[in-house]
Structure formats: structure tokens, C-alpha cells
Amino acid sequence: MSDGSFHPDSSLAGELLRATGLNVAVCYQCGKCSAGCPMAAEMPLKPHQMLRLAQLDEREELLSDPSPWLCLTCETCSARCPNEVDPARLVDGLREIALKRDPAAAPRRLRAFHEAFLRQIRRHGRVFEIGLVAHYKVRTGALLDDVLITPAALRRGKLALLPKDIEGREEVRRIFEACERAARKEARS
Amino acid sequence: MKVGYFPGCSLHATAKELDLSLKAVAASLGVELEEIRDWSCCGASSAHATNHLLSIALSARNLALAEAQGLTQVMAPCAACFSRLATARHEMAHDEGQAQLVRPMLARPFKNAVEVQNVVALLQGLAGEIKARATPLAGLKVACYYGCLLVRPPEIAQFDDPEDPTSMEQVVAATGATAVRWSRRLDCCGAGFSISRVGSVVRLGRAILEDAKAAGAQAVVVACPMCHSNLDLRQAAMEARGASLGLPILFLTQLVGLALKVPRESLGLERHFVSAAGVLEALAAPAPEQRPAPRG
């Protein structure tokens, strides 16, 4: 059977192990993560159900579902898990794996937010909220539904108007490129 | 006392008043804040939700800068920045495979020798000094709201009790104000969904603020710009069903600043959406028990 070649575990559990160092198989489905989850009420799949589908290698059902993207990483589940499964870290792993499978995996608004946010860091080294909100709004068409860009917010000095690049912005750009290369390499392997 | 300072992006915009009040309080207490030169964003939730390696590398760059500057400790007043910097410190120490990928990205030597602290820990350590110098905020009842990342996950935060913390209440006690007992002080406010999923933020924030109000709080005290923005800026939306909340959201540094009588204009209280004026007027008036007893 063994021809000496190395075949990495191609199951979702194996991928999660490589991405996070965590073994999803140790979850025994007590449901404590879902009981304390502030977003469970809005998730089609509750946290313990996401872990169960990962154990069963139900890749399509899990990775095409919006539920992993609705996690706020509040860490309540990971703080309370009686078997140290660390569901919050596993959900981050699921999101990364979902993105490698389909770069448009996240629900539209959440994806637009993450893209706008990271673009600010990549361009300037820091996030300038007005640029972030403007970019997000152009991408989603949600132009008029927010108090963030209003005279009231400006009057209170809540928005820094002019982006100011940090000196090390080339360093930051190279960090982005190196991390994207590493992600692509992982996706190919 | 000198402390390395990582302001984070919010403190230059939506939470400018946290930066202002922190600096005023630190100066008053003899704490020198040395900002990390040329710091960059910690990556916040968008980095760790999409590329874990990026989240570690972006935060590690700031720890490396602090190290190069000779700092041994960095304080991040934003709970999210605190959590990301502390996560980077933890993983750079415990995941050697990942650390080998990150080190070449940092463009400078990195020994991972800088400790990461949050603003509540800093003030808790100064509680004796605050108490000794405070003009007590007698009669003011506040709800201490921790949110998520000050205490969770415990092995990263290494701070207070993750289910029953007391550090904020200790600081509030030092100011002479009263911390009410309530249930939702560790619930999540919706954090990074402030722009992309406002409905969730409103649902979560409403439950938190209704509980604080039912417990008799006149204001909610926070130590995180995300929590502040969600609970202050979105409070009007939480009231949409007719129930008035009217709860000013104060940064812990602002409360300490009021007790230390630092100049009011350096606290940035006028920058909030929910006005703190009523609470401040009540403070300015003599407390009922201090009024002379009626004669005759």
C-alpha cells in the first residue's frame, strides 16, 4: 500500500488541521459554542453544526454556506469549549479554505467590507475610515443608509479626512504580497 | 513610568476622544506614553477572517518596531488591536513553522520580547493613585462593559477572569462612581459588522443597553473604540422601536479624567452622539447627602 510517497489528508478536517493546527474531530457536539454564540440566531448553520459538517467532510454544504462569515470572532465559544476545540479559530480556518475554493465565497457586503478594509492598509499602511466607507459604499451601492458619513459625524471630528501614508508603506505592501504568495502556494498543494 | 503606545487607526478618527482622554489622564498620573514610530494597522478582523498569516505578520511588524525602539511593553487602548498584537506575540512564540514564514517579512530583527497590555490593565495598576487624587464622582451609577477581546480568549488576553472580570469595576470604584451589577457586560456588541451588517449590531447592542438601563446605570463605560462606536453611534437606531435608551457611552479614560479633574476640553466628551451633558450636570450639582440638612 505504501509506495513511500506522501499524500496529505485531503479531507476538510485535514485541511483545517494544516491551516489552524487544530483537530476538529475532538468536538463531541455538546453545543455549548452555539448556546453562547451571539450570532447563532442569524446563522443557518450553528457553530456546533459547522464543526459536525467539517467532521463529516461535507465540504460543499459547509463552504458554500454564509454561516462561517457571520462569526464575529467574539471568542465566547473558544473560551467556553470544554474540550478546547477552539471553534473561533476553526471558523477562521473555514473562511480561508472557502476563499481558496472561491474568492467570492463571502456574502457580498461582508466581502466588500473586508476588501475595502485591507485595501486601505495595503495602500496607506493604516485604515482611513472615510476612504474605507466610501470604497465600501461604491462597491455595495449602499450609498444612503448610514450615519457614518453625515454632517453630524464630521462635526464631531469622527472622520479623518485625509489619508496620510506611513513611511513603511512599502514594507506593508511586501507583507501583503508575501502572505498572498503563501496562500496561493497552500491552495495549489 | 514609560509605556509604549500603539494608538491604532480608530484613535485617529472615530475614537479620537479615547486618544485625547488617555493622553490627558496619563500626563496627570505621570505616565509617559511613547508612540511606536511609523506603526501600521494591526489588520483587525478583515485580516484574520481572510488570511491568518497576514494577520500575524501585520501585527508582528508593530511588535518589531517597538522592539527596535527599545520598548519592553506596548499598550494598545483598542481592545481589537490589543487582541491582534497579543495573538501575534503568542503565535510567534508557539508556532515555529509560522514564525519562520513571518520573520523574513519584518525587515528588522525580531526577538518577540515586547509585552502587550490593554488600557484597563494600565489603569487598574494605577487605581490606588487615581483614588488618592480623585474628586469622587459620587452618585454616578455606571455599567462596566467589557465586550469580547479584553478578556477573551483567555490564553491570549492573559487578563482578568474571562467570565467574571472585576478590573473595570476596580477602576470605577477608584473614581468614586458606582458600578452597577448587570448581566450583559461580556456580550458581543457586533464589533466589525458596524458597517457591513448594521442590523446585527442594532440587535446585539439593544439587548446590551436595555440590560444596562434596567440595572439602573446612567452611563455605560467602555474600553474599546469598536464597542463605543457601535453603542454610541448606533444607539439611535436601537431606540427605533420607541423605547428611549439615552445612555451616554463613556471611555474609561474619560471617567478617570473627570475624577482627576483634568481640563474638560481634553476629554472630548462633546464628540459623542449620545450627549453626556445630563450626567455631567448631575455630577456638578452637590450630591443630595452633602446638602445641609433643612433646619427647623
Contacts between the chains, C-beta under 8 A, distances in Angstrom:
chain1	res1	chain2	res2	distance
A	19	B	52	7.2
A	20	B	52	7.7
A	21	B	95	6.9
A	38	B	187	6.2
A	38	B	188	4.4
A	38	B	190	7.8
A	38	B	204	5.6
A	39	B	200	6.8
A	42	B	200	6.3
A	69	B	49	7.7
A	70	B	197	7.9
A	70	B	200	7.9
A	72	B	45	7.9
A	72	B	148	7.7
A	72	B	188	5.4
A	72	B	190	6.6
A	72	B	191	5.1
A	72	B	192	6.7
A	72	B	193	6.6
A	73	B	45	6.1
A	73	B	48	6.9
A	73	B	49	7.2
A	73	B	148	7.9
A	73	B	191	7.6
A	73	B	192	7.9
A	74	B	147	7.9
A	74	B	148	4.0
A	74	B	149	7.8
A	74	B	152	7.1
A	74	B	188	3.6
A	74	B	191	6.8
A	75	B	148	5.7
A	75	B	149	6.9
A	75	B	152	3.7
A	75	B	153	4.6
A	76	B	148	7.2
A	76	B	152	6.7
A	76	B	186	7.7
A	76	B	188	7.1
A	78	B	152	7.2
A	78	B	153	4.9
A	79	B	151	8.0
A	79	B	152	4.6
A	79	B	153	5.5
A	79	B	154	5.9
A	79	B	162	4.9
A	79	B	163	7.6
A	86	B	153	7.7
A	88	B	153	7.3
A	92	B	48	5.7
A	92	B	49	6.3
A	92	B	52	6.1
A	93	B	52	7.6
A	95	B	49	5.4
A	95	B	50	6.5
A	96	B	50	6.8
A	96	B	51	6.6
A	96	B	52	6.3
A	99	B	50	6.0
A	109	B	196	4.7
A	109	B	197	6.7
A	110	B	193	7.9
A	110	B	196	5.1
A	110	B	197	6.8
A	112	B	196	7.2
A	113	B	46	7.0
A	113	B	192	7.8
A	113	B	195	5.9
A	113	B	196	3.7
A	114	B	46	4.2
A	114	B	49	6.2
A	114	B	50	5.5
A	117	B	44	6.8
A	117	B	46	3.9
A	118	B	43	8.0
A	118	B	46	5.3
A	118	B	47	6.7
A	118	B	50	7.2
A	118	B	54	8.0
A	120	B	41	7.6
A	121	B	40	7.0
A	121	B	41	4.5
A	121	B	43	6.8
A	121	B	47	7.7
A	121	B	58	7.0
A	125	B	38	7.9
A	125	B	40	4.4
A	125	B	41	6.8
A	126	B	9	5.0
A	126	B	12	7.5
A	126	B	39	8.0
A	126	B	40	6.2
A	126	B	41	4.9
A	127	B	9	4.2
A	127	B	41	5.2
A	127	B	44	7.5
A	128	B	9	7.5
A	128	B	13	7.2
A	129	B	9	7.4
A	129	B	10	7.8
A	129	B	13	4.7
A	129	B	14	6.1
A	130	B	13	7.8
A	132	B	195	7.7
A	133	B	195	6.4
A	136	B	195	6.0
A	136	B	196	7.2
A	145	B	198	7.6
A	146	B	195	7.2
A	146	B	198	7.4
A	147	B	233	6.2
A	147	B	234	7.9
A	147	B	236	7.5
A	148	B	195	6.8
A	148	B	233	7.3
A	152	B	273	7.1
A	153	B	233	7.6
A	156	B	270	7.5
A	156	B	271	4.5
A	156	B	272	7.5
A	156	B	273	7.3
A	157	B	16	5.7
A	157	B	271	5.9
A	158	B	13	6.4
A	158	B	14	4.9
A	158	B	16	7.6
A	158	B	233	7.8
A	158	B	271	6.9
A	159	B	13	5.7
A	159	B	14	7.4
A	160	B	12	5.3
A	160	B	13	4.1
A	166	B	38	5.2
A	166	B	39	7.4
A	166	B	40	5.7
A	167	B	38	5.0
A	168	B	38	5.1
A	168	B	40	6.4
A	168	B	61	7.6
A	168	B	107	7.9
A	169	B	40	7.9
A	171	B	40	7.9
A	171	B	61	6.9
A	171	B	107	5.3
A	172	B	40	5.2
A	172	B	58	7.3
A	172	B	61	7.2
A	174	B	105	6.9
A	174	B	107	7.8
A	175	B	54	7.0
A	175	B	57	4.8
A	175	B	58	6.2
A	175	B	61	6.6
A	175	B	105	4.9
A	176	B	54	6.7
A	178	B	57	7.3
A	178	B	101	7.9
A	178	B	104	7.7
A	178	B	105	5.0
A	179	B	51	5.4
A	179	B	53	4.7
A	179	B	54	4.0
A	179	B	57	5.9
A	179	B	105	7.6
A	180	B	51	7.4
A	180	B	54	8.0
A	182	B	53	5.5
A	182	B	101	6.2
A	183	B	51	5.7
A	183	B	53	7.2
